Amino acid sequence: MAITKDKKQALVSELSELFAGAKGTAVAKYQGLSVADVQDLRKSARAAGVSIKVVKNRLVRVAMGDNKTYKAADTSALVGQLLYAFSADDEVAPAKVLNDFAKTHPALELVAGFSGEGLAQNAADVKALASLPSKNQLIAEVVAQLLSPVHDVTNALSGNLHALLDGVEAKATA
């Protein structure tokens, strides 16, 4: 059943808002997935702060054309039955959610992606993005690297201090 023009306009405006606020978008073919599988994907995506939309590619192209950031983006990969994953908080989250789901459901296939700056990404780029650690994990690794010299210095100083105290104690008891 065809949807009305008003419904299409509402979908395009919703997609335009999603693209405008998205830091990252991932696109995947979902042909062969059951409705229950797609519901499971939506549930895991919601937990990661990612929203999943299944809409016609033509409506996505119209929404992207309305957005100045995505107006010049290459949309040639948007062919077939596709679902779109958007995240307003994390650039990696949409790709990671789809890639993790594809590991247990091989019918889901990453096709393309779009950065928050409107750059189109191919499937290999999206998979590489999905293999990156999460934003919080990267921040923790940087902090650990920055604190490493401090820990080394304090350990060295405390070692010398312990040796000095042990020597003083040995002299005092002798």
Biotite code that builds the C-alpha atoms (Angstrom):
import biotite.structure as struc

atoms = struc.array([
    struc.Atom([0.000, 0.000, 0.000], chain_id="A", res_id=1, res_name="MET", atom_name="CA", element="C"),
    struc.Atom([1.397, 3.370, -1.021], chain_id="A", res_id=2, res_name="ALA", atom_name="CA", element="C"),
    struc.Atom([1.925, 5.989, 1.640], chain_id="A", res_id=3, res_name="ILE", atom_name="CA", element="C"),
    struc.Atom([0.400, 9.428, 1.323], chain_id="A", res_id=4, res_name="THR", atom_name="CA", element="C"),
    struc.Atom([2.261, 12.543, 0.292], chain_id="A", res_id=5, res_name="LYS", atom_name="CA", element="C"),
    struc.Atom([1.874, 13.997, 3.798], chain_id="A", res_id=6, res_name="ASP", atom_name="CA", element="C"),
    struc.Atom([3.393, 10.856, 5.337], chain_id="A", res_id=7, res_name="LYS", atom_name="CA", element="C"),
    struc.Atom([6.300, 11.031, 2.870], chain_id="A", res_id=8, res_name="LYS", atom_name="CA", element="C"),
    struc.Atom([6.913, 14.678, 3.751], chain_id="A", res_id=9, res_name="GLN", atom_name="CA", element="C"),
    struc.Atom([6.859, 13.809, 7.460], chain_id="A", res_id=10, res_name="ALA", atom_name="CA", element="C"),
    struc.Atom([9.371, 10.990, 6.870], chain_id="A", res_id=11, res_name="LEU", atom_name="CA", element="C"),
    struc.Atom([11.639, 13.288, 4.851], chain_id="A", res_id=12, res_name="VAL", atom_name="CA", element="C"),
    struc.Atom([11.573, 15.954, 7.566], chain_id="A", res_id=13, res_name="SER", atom_name="CA", element="C"),
    struc.Atom([12.307, 13.314, 10.241], chain_id="A", res_id=14, res_name="GLU", atom_name="CA", element="C"),
    struc.Atom([15.200, 11.962, 8.170], chain_id="A", res_id=15, res_name="LEU", atom_name="CA", element="C"),
    struc.Atom([16.504, 15.496, 7.593], chain_id="A", res_id=16, res_name="SER", atom_name="CA", element="C"),
    struc.Atom([16.570, 16.048, 11.364], chain_id="A", res_id=17, res_name="GLU", atom_name="CA", element="C"),
    struc.Atom([18.328, 12.720, 11.914], chain_id="A", res_id=18, res_name="LEU", atom_name="CA", element="C"),
    struc.Atom([20.983, 13.525, 9.299], chain_id="A", res_id=19, res_name="PHE", atom_name="CA", element="C"),
    struc.Atom([21.422, 17.062, 10.661], chain_id="A", res_id=20, res_name="ALA", atom_name="CA", element="C"),
    struc.Atom([22.080, 15.792, 14.180], chain_id="A", res_id=21, res_name="GLY", atom_name="CA", element="C"),
    struc.Atom([24.013, 12.646, 13.274], chain_id="A", res_id=22, res_name="ALA", atom_name="CA", element="C"),
    struc.Atom([27.723, 12.352, 13.996], chain_id="A", res_id=23, res_name="LYS", atom_name="CA", element="C"),
    struc.Atom([27.742, 9.090, 12.088], chain_id="A", res_id=24, res_name="GLY", atom_name="CA", element="C"),
    struc.Atom([25.435, 7.039, 9.911], chain_id="A", res_id=25, res_name="THR", atom_name="CA", element="C"),
    struc.Atom([25.827, 3.430, 8.793], chain_id="A", res_id=26, res_name="ALA", atom_name="CA", element="C"),
    struc.Atom([23.810, 1.686, 6.076], chain_id="A", res_id=27, res_name="VAL", atom_name="CA", element="C"),
    struc.Atom([23.225, -2.059, 5.735], chain_id="A", res_id=28, res_name="ALA", atom_name="CA", element="C"),
    struc.Atom([21.267, -4.521, 3.608], chain_id="A", res_id=29, res_name="LYS", atom_name="CA", element="C"),
    struc.Atom([18.820, -6.451, 5.738], chain_id="A", res_id=30, res_name="TYR", atom_name="CA", element="C"),
    struc.Atom([17.261, -8.773, 3.160], chain_id="A", res_id=31, res_name="GLN", atom_name="CA", element="C"),
    struc.Atom([16.865, -12.214, 4.724], chain_id="A", res_id=32, res_name="GLY", atom_name="CA", element="C"),
    struc.Atom([16.396, -11.020, 8.307], chain_id="A", res_id=33, res_name="LEU", atom_name="CA", element="C"),
    struc.Atom([13.162, -11.871, 10.083], chain_id="A", res_id=34, res_name="SER", atom_name="CA", element="C"),
    struc.Atom([11.034, -9.244, 11.802], chain_id="A", res_id=35, res_name="VAL", atom_name="CA", element="C"),
    struc.Atom([12.188, -10.625, 15.173], chain_id="A", res_id=36, res_name="ALA", atom_name="CA", element="C"),
    struc.Atom([15.832, -10.181, 14.089], chain_id="A", res_id=37, res_name="ASP", atom_name="CA", element="C"),
    struc.Atom([15.217, -6.558, 13.127], chain_id="A", res_id=38, res_name="VAL", atom_name="CA", element="C"),
    struc.Atom([13.479, -5.990, 16.474], chain_id="A", res_id=39, res_name="GLN", atom_name="CA", element="C"),
    struc.Atom([16.517, -7.456, 18.267], chain_id="A", res_id=40, res_name="ASP", atom_name="CA", element="C"),
    struc.Atom([18.744, -5.144, 16.232], chain_id="A", res_id=41, res_name="LEU", atom_name="CA", element="C"),
    struc.Atom([16.608, -2.147, 17.188], chain_id="A", res_id=42, res_name="ARG", atom_name="CA", element="C"),
    struc.Atom([16.779, -3.148, 20.869], chain_id="A", res_id=43, res_name="LYS", atom_name="CA", element="C"),
    struc.Atom([20.589, -3.453, 20.865], chain_id="A", res_id=44, res_name="SER", atom_name="CA", element="C"),
    struc.Atom([20.855, -0.211, 18.893], chain_id="A", res_id=45, res_name="ALA", atom_name="CA", element="C"),
    struc.Atom([18.648, 1.651, 21.382], chain_id="A", res_id=46, res_name="ARG", atom_name="CA", element="C"),
    struc.Atom([20.902, 0.453, 24.213], chain_id="A", res_id=47, res_name="ALA", atom_name="CA", element="C"),
    struc.Atom([23.902, 1.954, 22.382], chain_id="A", res_id=48, res_name="ALA", atom_name="CA", element="C"),
    struc.Atom([22.151, 5.272, 21.661], chain_id="A", res_id=49, res_name="GLY", atom_name="CA", element="C"),
    struc.Atom([21.618, 4.480, 17.974], chain_id="A", res_id=50, res_name="VAL", atom_name="CA", element="C"),
    struc.Atom([18.340, 4.829, 16.099], chain_id="A", res_id=51, res_name="SER", atom_name="CA", element="C"),
    struc.Atom([17.439, 2.471, 13.244], chain_id="A", res_id=52, res_name="ILE", atom_name="CA", element="C"),
    struc.Atom([15.231, 3.539, 10.347], chain_id="A", res_id=53, res_name="LYS", atom_name="CA", element="C"),
    struc.Atom([13.934, 1.447, 7.455], chain_id="A", res_id=54, res_name="VAL", atom_name="CA", element="C"),
    struc.Atom([12.783, 3.798, 4.690], chain_id="A", res_id=55, res_name="VAL", atom_name="CA", element="C"),
    struc.Atom([12.844, 4.017, 0.938], chain_id="A", res_id=56, res_name="LYS", atom_name="CA", element="C"),
    struc.Atom([16.170, 5.076, -0.516], chain_id="A", res_id=57, res_name="ASN", atom_name="CA", element="C"),
    struc.Atom([14.481, 7.748, -2.615], chain_id="A", res_id=58, res_name="ARG", atom_name="CA", element="C"),
    struc.Atom([13.193, 9.455, 0.537], chain_id="A", res_id=59, res_name="LEU", atom_name="CA", element="C"),
    struc.Atom([16.689, 9.301, 2.041], chain_id="A", res_id=60, res_name="VAL", atom_name="CA", element="C"),
    struc.Atom([18.122, 10.935, -1.089], chain_id="A", res_id=61, res_name="ARG", atom_name="CA", element="C"),
    struc.Atom([15.514, 13.712, -0.857], chain_id="A", res_id=62, res_name="VAL", atom_name="CA", element="C"),
    struc.Atom([16.314, 14.250, 2.839], chain_id="A", res_id=63, res_name="ALA", atom_name="CA", element="C"),
    struc.Atom([20.038, 14.341, 2.093], chain_id="A", res_id=64, res_name="MET", atom_name="CA", element="C"),
    struc.Atom([19.454, 16.785, -0.746], chain_id="A", res_id=65, res_name="GLY", atom_name="CA", element="C"),
    struc.Atom([17.603, 19.104, 1.644], chain_id="A", res_id=66, res_name="ASP", atom_name="CA", element="C"),
    struc.Atom([20.572, 19.123, 4.029], chain_id="A", res_id=67, res_name="ASN", atom_name="CA", element="C"),
    struc.Atom([23.480, 21.358, 2.970], chain_id="A", res_id=68, res_name="LYS", atom_name="CA", element="C"),
    struc.Atom([26.031, 19.052, 4.650], chain_id="A", res_id=69, res_name="THR", atom_name="CA", element="C"),
    struc.Atom([24.926, 15.935, 2.744], chain_id="A", res_id=70, res_name="TYR", atom_name="CA", element="C"),
    struc.Atom([23.822, 17.601, -0.491], chain_id="A", res_id=71, res_name="LYS", atom_name="CA", element="C"),
    struc.Atom([27.012, 16.635, -2.369], chain_id="A", res_id=72, res_name="ALA", atom_name="CA", element="C"),
    struc.Atom([27.397, 13.171, -0.776], chain_id="A", res_id=73, res_name="ALA", atom_name="CA", element="C"),
    struc.Atom([27.692, 10.173, -3.090], chain_id="A", res_id=74, res_name="ASP", atom_name="CA", element="C"),
    struc.Atom([24.502, 8.118, -2.761], chain_id="A", res_id=75, res_name="THR", atom_name="CA", element="C"),
    struc.Atom([25.259, 5.553, -5.471], chain_id="A", res_id=76, res_name="SER", atom_name="CA", element="C"),
    struc.Atom([25.603, 2.749, -2.864], chain_id="A", res_id=77, res_name="ALA", atom_name="CA", element="C"),
    struc.Atom([22.021, 3.258, -1.672], chain_id="A", res_id=78, res_name="LEU", atom_name="CA", element="C"),
    struc.Atom([20.433, 0.456, -3.706], chain_id="A", res_id=79, res_name="VAL", atom_name="CA", element="C"),
    struc.Atom([18.129, -2.320, -2.516], chain_id="A", res_id=80, res_name="GLY", atom_name="CA", element="C"),
    struc.Atom([16.445, -2.959, 0.823], chain_id="A", res_id=81, res_name="GLN", atom_name="CA", element="C"),
    struc.Atom([18.481, -0.901, 3.296], chain_id="A", res_id=82, res_name="LEU", atom_name="CA", element="C"),
    struc.Atom([18.279, 0.133, 6.902], chain_id="A", res_id=83, res_name="LEU", atom_name="CA", element="C"),
    struc.Atom([19.930, 3.235, 8.282], chain_id="A", res_id=84, res_name="TYR", atom_name="CA", element="C"),
    struc.Atom([21.573, 3.567, 11.702], chain_id="A", res_id=85, res_name="ALA", atom_name="CA", element="C"),
    struc.Atom([22.054, 7.079, 13.122], chain_id="A", res_id=86, res_name="PHE", atom_name="CA", element="C"),
    struc.Atom([23.884, 8.301, 16.222], chain_id="A", res_id=87, res_name="SER", atom_name="CA", element="C"),
    struc.Atom([23.953, 11.871, 17.473], chain_id="A", res_id=88, res_name="ALA", atom_name="CA", element="C"),
    struc.Atom([26.502, 11.086, 20.208], chain_id="A", res_id=89, res_name="ASP", atom_name="CA", element="C"),
    struc.Atom([29.167, 8.769, 18.785], chain_id="A", res_id=90, res_name="ASP", atom_name="CA", element="C"),
    struc.Atom([30.691, 8.532, 15.314], chain_id="A", res_id=91, res_name="GLU", atom_name="CA", element="C"),
    struc.Atom([31.533, 4.838, 15.692], chain_id="A", res_id=92, res_name="VAL", atom_name="CA", element="C"),
    struc.Atom([28.365, 3.542, 17.388], chain_id="A", res_id=93, res_name="ALA", atom_name="CA", element="C"),
    struc.Atom([26.172, 2.970, 14.275], chain_id="A", res_id=94, res_name="PRO", atom_name="CA", element="C"),
    struc.Atom([28.880, 1.017, 12.470], chain_id="A", res_id=95, res_name="ALA", atom_name="CA", element="C"),
    struc.Atom([29.752, -0.944, 15.604], chain_id="A", res_id=96, res_name="LYS", atom_name="CA", element="C"),
    struc.Atom([26.119, -1.888, 16.329], chain_id="A", res_id=97, res_name="VAL", atom_name="CA", element="C"),
    struc.Atom([25.497, -3.091, 12.772], chain_id="A", res_id=98, res_name="LEU", atom_name="CA", element="C"),
    struc.Atom([28.851, -4.897, 12.538], chain_id="A", res_id=99, res_name="ASN", atom_name="CA", element="C"),
    struc.Atom([28.346, -6.683, 15.878], chain_id="A", res_id=100, res_name="ASP", atom_name="CA", element="C"),
    struc.Atom([24.846, -7.741, 14.839], chain_id="A", res_id=101, res_name="PHE", atom_name="CA", element="C"),
    struc.Atom([26.148, -8.937, 11.454], chain_id="A", res_id=102, res_name="ALA", atom_name="CA", element="C"),
    struc.Atom([28.568, -11.302, 13.231], chain_id="A", res_id=103, res_name="LYS", atom_name="CA", element="C"),
    struc.Atom([25.630, -13.350, 14.539], chain_id="A", res_id=104, res_name="THR", atom_name="CA", element="C"),
    struc.Atom([23.279, -12.647, 11.609], chain_id="A", res_id=105, res_name="HIS", atom_name="CA", element="C"),
    struc.Atom([25.166, -13.000, 8.311], chain_id="A", res_id=106, res_name="PRO", atom_name="CA", element="C"),
    struc.Atom([22.126, -11.818, 6.318], chain_id="A", res_id=107, res_name="ALA", atom_name="CA", element="C"),
    struc.Atom([22.915, -8.266, 7.509], chain_id="A", res_id=108, res_name="LEU", atom_name="CA", element="C"),
    struc.Atom([25.561, -6.750, 5.249], chain_id="A", res_id=109, res_name="GLU", atom_name="CA", element="C"),
    struc.Atom([27.218, -3.359, 5.716], chain_id="A", res_id=110, res_name="LEU", atom_name="CA", element="C"),
    struc.Atom([26.932, -1.323, 2.530], chain_id="A", res_id=111, res_name="VAL", atom_name="CA", element="C"),
    struc.Atom([27.950, 2.263, 3.196], chain_id="A", res_id=112, res_name="ALA", atom_name="CA", element="C"),
    struc.Atom([28.097, 5.052, 5.719], chain_id="A", res_id=113, res_name="GLY", atom_name="CA", element="C"),
    struc.Atom([28.189, 8.810, 6.068], chain_id="A", res_id=114, res_name="PHE", atom_name="CA", element="C"),
    struc.Atom([30.293, 10.883, 8.420], chain_id="A", res_id=115, res_name="SER", atom_name="CA", element="C"),
    struc.Atom([28.909, 13.851, 10.295], chain_id="A", res_id=116, res_name="GLY", atom_name="CA", element="C"),
    struc.Atom([30.705, 16.081, 7.794], chain_id="A", res_id=117, res_name="GLU", atom_name="CA", element="C"),
    struc.Atom([28.738, 14.592, 4.896], chain_id="A", res_id=118, res_name="GLY", atom_name="CA", element="C"),
    struc.Atom([31.492, 12.354, 3.507], chain_id="A", res_id=119, res_name="LEU", atom_name="CA", element="C"),
    struc.Atom([30.373, 9.072, 1.970], chain_id="A", res_id=120, res_name="ALA", atom_name="CA", element="C"),
    struc.Atom([32.121, 5.910, 3.169], chain_id="A", res_id=121, res_name="GLN", atom_name="CA", element="C"),
    struc.Atom([32.277, 2.549, 1.452], chain_id="A", res_id=122, res_name="ASN", atom_name="CA", element="C"),
    struc.Atom([31.654, -0.796, 3.186], chain_id="A", res_id=123, res_name="ALA", atom_name="CA", element="C"),
    struc.Atom([35.356, -1.327, 3.961], chain_id="A", res_id=124, res_name="ALA", atom_name="CA", element="C"),
    struc.Atom([35.573, 2.088, 5.649], chain_id="A", res_id=125, res_name="ASP", atom_name="CA", element="C"),
    struc.Atom([32.504, 1.338, 7.754], chain_id="A", res_id=126, res_name="VAL", atom_name="CA", element="C"),
    struc.Atom([33.929, -2.044, 8.821], chain_id="A", res_id=127, res_name="LYS", atom_name="CA", element="C"),
    struc.Atom([37.237, -0.388, 9.729], chain_id="A", res_id=128, res_name="ALA", atom_name="CA", element="C"),
    struc.Atom([35.331, 2.210, 11.733], chain_id="A", res_id=129, res_name="LEU", atom_name="CA", element="C"),
    struc.Atom([33.398, -0.561, 13.515], chain_id="A", res_id=130, res_name="ALA", atom_name="CA", element="C"),
    struc.Atom([36.642, -2.227, 14.588], chain_id="A", res_id=131, res_name="SER", atom_name="CA", element="C"),
    struc.Atom([37.772, 0.887, 16.467], chain_id="A", res_id=132, res_name="LEU", atom_name="CA", element="C"),
    struc.Atom([37.397, 0.911, 20.244], chain_id="A", res_id=133, res_name="PRO", atom_name="CA", element="C"),
    struc.Atom([34.577, 2.961, 21.708], chain_id="A", res_id=134, res_name="SER", atom_name="CA", element="C"),
    struc.Atom([35.060, 6.644, 22.471], chain_id="A", res_id=135, res_name="LYS", atom_name="CA", element="C"),
    struc.Atom([35.172, 6.022, 26.236], chain_id="A", res_id=136, res_name="ASN", atom_name="CA", element="C"),
    struc.Atom([37.730, 3.248, 25.801], chain_id="A", res_id=137, res_name="GLN", atom_name="CA", element="C"),
    struc.Atom([39.960, 5.503, 23.678], chain_id="A", res_id=138, res_name="LEU", atom_name="CA", element="C"),
    struc.Atom([39.752, 8.273, 26.282], chain_id="A", res_id=139, res_name="ILE", atom_name="CA", element="C"),
    struc.Atom([40.692, 5.786, 29.020], chain_id="A", res_id=140, res_name="ALA", atom_name="CA", element="C"),
    struc.Atom([43.704, 4.593, 26.993], chain_id="A", res_id=141, res_name="GLU", atom_name="CA", element="C"),
    struc.Atom([44.922, 8.170, 26.464], chain_id="A", res_id=142, res_name="VAL", atom_name="CA", element="C"),
    struc.Atom([44.556, 8.974, 30.177], chain_id="A", res_id=143, res_name="VAL", atom_name="CA", element="C"),
    struc.Atom([46.436, 5.781, 31.085], chain_id="A", res_id=144, res_name="ALA", atom_name="CA", element="C"),
    struc.Atom([49.257, 6.747, 28.696], chain_id="A", res_id=145, res_name="GLN", atom_name="CA", element="C"),
    struc.Atom([49.429, 10.231, 30.185], chain_id="A", res_id=146, res_name="LEU", atom_name="CA", element="C"),
    struc.Atom([49.517, 8.889, 33.757], chain_id="A", res_id=147, res_name="LEU", atom_name="CA", element="C"),
    struc.Atom([52.136, 6.223, 33.026], chain_id="A", res_id=148, res_name="SER", atom_name="CA", element="C"),
    struc.Atom([55.197, 8.495, 33.593], chain_id="A", res_id=149, res_name="PRO", atom_name="CA", element="C"),
    struc.Atom([53.662, 9.810, 36.810], chain_id="A", res_id=150, res_name="VAL", atom_name="CA", element="C"),
    struc.Atom([53.164, 6.273, 38.131], chain_id="A", res_id=151, res_name="HIS", atom_name="CA", element="C"),
    struc.Atom([56.715, 5.331, 37.149], chain_id="A", res_id=152, res_name="ASP", atom_name="CA", element="C"),
    struc.Atom([58.193, 8.312, 39.002], chain_id="A", res_id=153, res_name="VAL", atom_name="CA", element="C"),
    struc.Atom([56.119, 7.725, 42.135], chain_id="A", res_id=154, res_name="THR", atom_name="CA", element="C"),
    struc.Atom([57.018, 4.022, 42.151], chain_id="A", res_id=155, res_name="ASN", atom_name="CA", element="C"),
    struc.Atom([60.726, 4.823, 41.791], chain_id="A", res_id=156, res_name="ALA", atom_name="CA", element="C"),
    struc.Atom([60.615, 7.443, 44.539], chain_id="A", res_id=157, res_name="LEU", atom_name="CA", element="C"),
    struc.Atom([58.606, 5.247, 46.887], chain_id="A", res_id=158, res_name="SER", atom_name="CA", element="C"),
    struc.Atom([61.063, 2.383, 46.292], chain_id="A", res_id=159, res_name="GLY", atom_name="CA", element="C"),
    struc.Atom([64.018, 4.574, 47.315], chain_id="A", res_id=160, res_name="ASN", atom_name="CA", element="C"),
    struc.Atom([62.063, 5.911, 50.289], chain_id="A", res_id=161, res_name="LEU", atom_name="CA", element="C"),
    struc.Atom([61.254, 2.365, 51.448], chain_id="A", res_id=162, res_name="HIS", atom_name="CA", element="C"),
    struc.Atom([64.930, 1.388, 51.157], chain_id="A", res_id=163, res_name="ALA", atom_name="CA", element="C"),
    struc.Atom([65.952, 4.458, 53.192], chain_id="A", res_id=164, res_name="LEU", atom_name="CA", element="C"),
    struc.Atom([63.360, 3.684, 55.867], chain_id="A", res_id=165, res_name="LEU", atom_name="CA", element="C"),
    struc.Atom([64.460, 0.055, 56.008], chain_id="A", res_id=166, res_name="ASP", atom_name="CA", element="C"),
    struc.Atom([68.086, 1.201, 56.495], chain_id="A", res_id=167, res_name="GLY", atom_name="CA", element="C"),
    struc.Atom([67.111, 3.658, 59.255], chain_id="A", res_id=168, res_name="VAL", atom_name="CA", element="C"),
    struc.Atom([65.073, 0.930, 60.951], chain_id="A", res_id=169, res_name="GLU", atom_name="CA", element="C"),
    struc.Atom([67.984, -1.539, 60.750], chain_id="A", res_id=170, res_name="ALA", atom_name="CA", element="C"),
    struc.Atom([70.371, 1.043, 62.331], chain_id="A", res_id=171, res_name="LYS", atom_name="CA", element="C"),
    struc.Atom([67.849, 1.854, 65.050], chain_id="A", res_id=172, res_name="ALA", atom_name="CA", element="C"),
    struc.Atom([67.348, -1.797, 66.052], chain_id="A", res_id=173, res_name="THR", atom_name="CA", element="C"),
    struc.Atom([71.063, -2.689, 65.908], chain_id="A", res_id=174, res_name="ALA", atom_name="CA", element="C"),
])
